[in-house]
Amino acid sequence: MKTQYYTATSLDGFIATEDDSLDWLFPLGDVNDTSYPSFIAEVGALAMGSSTYEWMLRHALTVKDQMGTAWPYAQPTWVFSNRTLPPVSGADLRFVRGDVRPVHEAMRAAAGAKNLWIVGGGDLAGQFFDAGLLDEIIVQIGSVTLGKGKPLFPRRLTSPPLRLMSTKQVGTGFAELRYEVFRGKAAG
């Protein structure tokens, strides 16, 4: 079982624009050409921040048109938020706040032998890193720059550096990189 941060970023390191738009991302390629189909098959539980969850709510109709359902995940999902957010009918959601460590334990119990996916955002992935719970970062780097926005991973991570495990070209719009995270005390 691994705890994985799987995401896409612009070439200059932003996962979304300042207003949480992902409109820059979708023209770059087809998700089915990436590692996503095999990745999601190995995921047993998800964690996401409130901005990611609210993006899912705002785009529920588009998601339903593409996936057949407004909530595309069968796995239990923990949503971190300090606000009260509306649930999605039929989704296995748990709204939480605070320390990621007890949530990680609950996710592990729910996932069985499958992996845990930190969906977004970058700060939430950073909290799992800070707690020594992040094993991998899988990032698809898009061939666009945004200039500013929501950062990929707002942490200083220098010593030891991430260990590059693999690279893959995805069409003409993405490079997918898989990194192993040193599971020790956060450095920097």
Secondary structure as a PSIPRED ss2 file (coil, helix, strand):
# PSIPRED VFORMAT (PSIPRED V4.0)

   1 M C   1.000  0.000  0.000
   2 K C   1.000  0.000  0.000
   3 T E   0.000  0.000  1.000
   4 Q E   0.000  0.000  1.000
   5 Y E   0.000  0.000  1.000
   6 Y E   0.000  0.000  1.000
   7 T E   0.000  0.000  1.000
   8 A E   0.000  0.000  1.000
   9 T E   0.000  0.000  1.000
  10 S C   1.000  0.000  0.000
  11 L C   1.000  0.000  0.000
  12 D C   1.000  0.000  0.000
  13 G C   1.000  0.000  0.000
  14 F E   0.000  0.000  1.000
  15 I E   0.000  0.000  1.000
  16 A E   0.000  0.000  1.000
  17 T C   1.000  0.000  0.000
  18 E C   1.000  0.000  0.000
  19 D C   1.000  0.000  0.000
  20 D C   1.000  0.000  0.000
  21 S C   1.000  0.000  0.000
  22 L C   1.000  0.000  0.000
  23 D C   1.000  0.000  0.000
  24 W C   1.000  0.000  0.000
  25 L C   1.000  0.000  0.000
  26 F H   0.000  1.000  0.000
  27 P H   0.000  1.000  0.000
  28 L H   0.000  1.000  0.000
  29 G C   1.000  0.000  0.000
  30 D C   1.000  0.000  0.000
  31 V H   0.000  1.000  0.000
  32 N H   0.000  1.000  0.000
  33 D H   0.000  1.000  0.000
  34 T C   1.000  0.000  0.000
  35 S C   1.000  0.000  0.000
  36 Y H   0.000  1.000  0.000
  37 P H   0.000  1.000  0.000
  38 S H   0.000  1.000  0.000
  39 F H   0.000  1.000  0.000
  40 I H   0.000  1.000  0.000
  41 A H   0.000  1.000  0.000
  42 E C   1.000  0.000  0.000
  43 V E   0.000  0.000  1.000
  44 G E   0.000  0.000  1.000
  45 A E   0.000  0.000  1.000
  46 L E   0.000  0.000  1.000
  47 A E   0.000  0.000  1.000
  48 M E   0.000  0.000  1.000
  49 G E   0.000  0.000  1.000
  50 S H   0.000  1.000  0.000
  51 S H   0.000  1.000  0.000
  52 T H   0.000  1.000  0.000
  53 Y H   0.000  1.000  0.000
  54 E H   0.000  1.000  0.000
  55 W H   0.000  1.000  0.000
  56 M H   0.000  1.000  0.000
  57 L H   0.000  1.000  0.000
  58 R H   0.000  1.000  0.000
  59 H C   1.000  0.000  0.000
  60 A H   0.000  1.000  0.000
  61 L H   0.000  1.000  0.000
  62 T H   0.000  1.000  0.000
  63 V H   0.000  1.000  0.000
  64 K H   0.000  1.000  0.000
  65 D H   0.000  1.000  0.000
  66 Q H   0.000  1.000  0.000
  67 M H   0.000  1.000  0.000
  68 G C   1.000  0.000  0.000
  69 T C   1.000  0.000  0.000
  70 A C   1.000  0.000  0.000
  71 W C   1.000  0.000  0.000
  72 P C   1.000  0.000  0.000
  73 Y C   1.000  0.000  0.000
  74 A C   1.000  0.000  0.000
  75 Q C   1.000  0.000  0.000
  76 P C   1.000  0.000  0.000
  77 T E   0.000  0.000  1.000
  78 W E   0.000  0.000  1.000
  79 V E   0.000  0.000  1.000
  80 F E   0.000  0.000  1.000
  81 S C   1.000  0.000  0.000
  82 N C   1.000  0.000  0.000
  83 R C   1.000  0.000  0.000
  84 T C   1.000  0.000  0.000
  85 L C   1.000  0.000  0.000
  86 P C   1.000  0.000  0.000
  87 P C   1.000  0.000  0.000
  88 V C   1.000  0.000  0.000
  89 S C   1.000  0.000  0.000
  90 G C   1.000  0.000  0.000
  91 A C   1.000  0.000  0.000
  92 D C   1.000  0.000  0.000
  93 L E   0.000  0.000  1.000
  94 R E   0.000  0.000  1.000
  95 F E   0.000  0.000  1.000
  96 V E   0.000  0.000  1.000
  97 R C   1.000  0.000  0.000
  98 G C   1.000  0.000  0.000
  99 D C   1.000  0.000  0.000
 100 V H   0.000  1.000  0.000
 101 R H   0.000  1.000  0.000
 102 P H   0.000  1.000  0.000
 103 V H   0.000  1.000  0.000
 104 H H   0.000  1.000  0.000
 105 E H   0.000  1.000  0.000
 106 A H   0.000  1.000  0.000
 107 M H   0.000  1.000  0.000
 108 R H   0.000  1.000  0.000
 109 A H   0.000  1.000  0.000
 110 A H   0.000  1.000  0.000
 111 A H   0.000  1.000  0.000
 112 G C   1.000  0.000  0.000
 113 A C   1.000  0.000  0.000
 114 K C   1.000  0.000  0.000
 115 N E   0.000  0.000  1.000
 116 L E   0.000  0.000  1.000
 117 W E   0.000  0.000  1.000
 118 I E   0.000  0.000  1.000
 119 V E   0.000  0.000  1.000
 120 G E   0.000  0.000  1.000
 121 G C   1.000  0.000  0.000
 122 G H   0.000  1.000  0.000
 123 D H   0.000  1.000  0.000
 124 L H   0.000  1.000  0.000
 125 A H   0.000  1.000  0.000
 126 G H   0.000  1.000  0.000
 127 Q H   0.000  1.000  0.000
 128 F H   0.000  1.000  0.000
 129 F H   0.000  1.000  0.000
 130 D H   0.000  1.000  0.000
 131 A C   1.000  0.000  0.000
 132 G C   1.000  0.000  0.000
 133 L C   1.000  0.000  0.000
 134 L C   1.000  0.000  0.000
 135 D C   1.000  0.000  0.000
 136 E E   0.000  0.000  1.000
 137 I E   0.000  0.000  1.000
 138 I E   0.000  0.000  1.000
 139 V E   0.000  0.000  1.000
 140 Q E   0.000  0.000  1.000
 141 I E   0.000  0.000  1.000
 142 G E   0.000  0.000  1.000
 143 S C   1.000  0.000  0.000
 144 V C   1.000  0.000  0.000
 145 T C   1.000  0.000  0.000
 146 L C   1.000  0.000  0.000
 147 G C   1.000  0.000  0.000
 148 K C   1.000  0.000  0.000
 149 G C   1.000  0.000  0.000
 150 K E   0.000  0.000  1.000
 151 P E   0.000  0.000  1.000
 152 L C   1.000  0.000  0.000
 153 F C   1.000  0.000  0.000
 154 P C   1.000  0.000  0.000
 155 R C   1.000  0.000  0.000
 156 R C   1.000  0.000  0.000
 157 L C   1.000  0.000  0.000
 158 T C   1.000  0.000  0.000
 159 S C   1.000  0.000  0.000
 160 P C   1.000  0.000  0.000
 161 P C   1.000  0.000  0.000
 162 L C   1.000  0.000  0.000
 163 R E   0.000  0.000  1.000
 164 L E   0.000  0.000  1.000
 165 M E   0.000  0.000  1.000
 166 S E   0.000  0.000  1.000
 167 T E   0.000  0.000  1.000
 168 K E   0.000  0.000  1.000
 169 Q E   0.000  0.000  1.000
 170 V E   0.000  0.000  1.000
 171 G C   1.000  0.000  0.000
 172 T C   1.000  0.000  0.000
 173 G C   1.000  0.000  0.000
 174 F E   0.000  0.000  1.000
 175 A E   0.000  0.000  1.000
 176 E E   0.000  0.000  1.000
 177 L E   0.000  0.000  1.000
 178 R E   0.000  0.000  1.000
 179 Y E   0.000  0.000  1.000
 180 E E   0.000  0.000  1.000
 181 V C   1.000  0.000  0.000
 182 F C   1.000  0.000  0.000
 183 R C   1.000  0.000  0.000
 184 G C   1.000  0.000  0.000
 185 K C   1.000  0.000  0.000
 186 A C   1.000  0.000  0.000
 187 A C   1.000  0.000  0.000
 188 G C   1.000  0.000  0.000
